């Protein structure tokens, strides 16, 4: 997975290098036309369509109402069994854990990995163990904001070897993104950037 992520992160430079190589091998007249076309594009336009512009907010918007976090939590006094059941029902790999009766007060996060390592491997009962006993506590929780760039979120996931990150704003948790969400966004962004570069060369702008 990490190798794949690194490949996506390097993809943008590969595209740019390919374009530059194409310019270098063109005739002098063609090079002049190409550079004139690139220079005629305003810097504001280039920034608008630049690499690495996608944010976490864009991912949540694309996910729609299922990203609102309304079912992405459980309480510290819930059983691990109930938490895992909720993950299965909603096809997610992690739940944010809150304090009982305080949905906006995050206490930590519980993931499939916690269940495997701290319940299955240790031979504990998921029906008698509380979520608070096996969760990753809030002081160790990695989070992002809606304004966080997608590639920054990807780097946090890779560096910390995690697959889910809660999204927090000044009002509390507003959603969750997974490594799958992030990789998908990076692939789409670079595909769109490749199309834009081709359009510049072919006179589409």
Residue pairs with C-beta under 8 A, 6 or more apart in sequence:
1 179
2 158
4 183
5 154
5 157
5 158
5 179
5 183
6 158
8 154
8 183
8 186
8 187
8 190
9 151
9 154
9 186
11 186
11 190
12 51
12 52
12 190
12 193
15 190
15 193
15 194
15 197
16 197
19 197
19 201
22 201
23 31
23 34
23 35
24 31
26 34
34 201
37 200
37 201
37 203
37 205
38 200
41 200
41 205
45 205
49 193
49 196
51 189
51 190
51 193
52 149
52 150
52 151
52 189
53 149
53 189
54 149
54 150
54 185
54 186
54 188
54 189
55 146
55 147
55 148
55 149
55 150
56 144
56 145
56 146
56 147
56 148
56 149
56 150
56 153
56 167
56 177
57 146
57 147
58 150
58 185
59 67
59 150
59 177
59 181
59 182
59 185
60 67
60 146
60 167
60 174
60 175
60 177
61 67
62 185
63 175
63 181
67 175
67 176
68 174
68 175
69 96
69 167
69 173
69 174
69 175
69 176
71 86
71 90
72 90
72 92
72 94
72 95
72 96
72 173
72 175
72 176
73 95
73 96
73 97
73 98
73 103
73 173
74 82
74 83
74 86
74 95
74 96
74 97
74 98
74 110
74 131
75 97
75 98
75 99
75 100
75 101
75 131
76 97
76 98
76 99
76 100
76 107
76 108
76 130
76 131
76 132
76 135
77 100
77 130
77 131
77 132
78 130
78 131
79 126
79 127
79 128
79 129
79 130
79 131
80 110
80 115
80 119
80 126
80 127
80 129
80 130
80 131
80 133
80 134
81 126
81 127
83 95
83 110
83 115
83 131
84 112
84 115
84 126
86 95
87 93
87 94
87 95
87 112
92 164
92 176
92 178
93 111
93 112
93 163
93 164
93 178
94 109
94 110
94 111
94 112
94 163
94 164
94 176
94 178
95 109
95 110
96 106
96 108
96 109
96 166
96 173
96 176
97 106
97 107
97 108
97 109
97 110
97 131
97 132
97 135
98 104
98 105
98 106
98 107
99 105
99 107
103 172
104 171
104 172
104 173
105 172
106 138
106 141
106 166
106 168
106 172
106 173
107 132
107 135
107 137
107 138
108 132
108 135
108 136
108 137
108 138
108 140
108 141
109 135
109 136
109 141
109 164
109 166
110 131
110 134
110 135
110 136
111 136
111 162
111 163
111 164
114 134
114 135
114 136
115 126
115 134
118 124
118 133
118 134
119 125
119 126
119 129
119 134
141 166
142 156
142 160
142 162
142 165
143 165
143 166
143 167
143 168
144 152
144 153
144 156
144 165
144 166
144 167
144 168
144 177
145 167
145 168
145 169
146 167
146 169
146 174
150 182
150 185
150 186
150 189
151 186
153 165
153 177
153 182
154 179
154 182
154 183
154 186
156 162
156 165
157 163
157 165
157 179
157 182
163 178
163 179
164 176
164 177
164 178
164 179
165 176
165 177
166 173
166 175
166 176
167 173
167 174
167 175
167 176
167 177
168 174
196 205
198 204
199 205
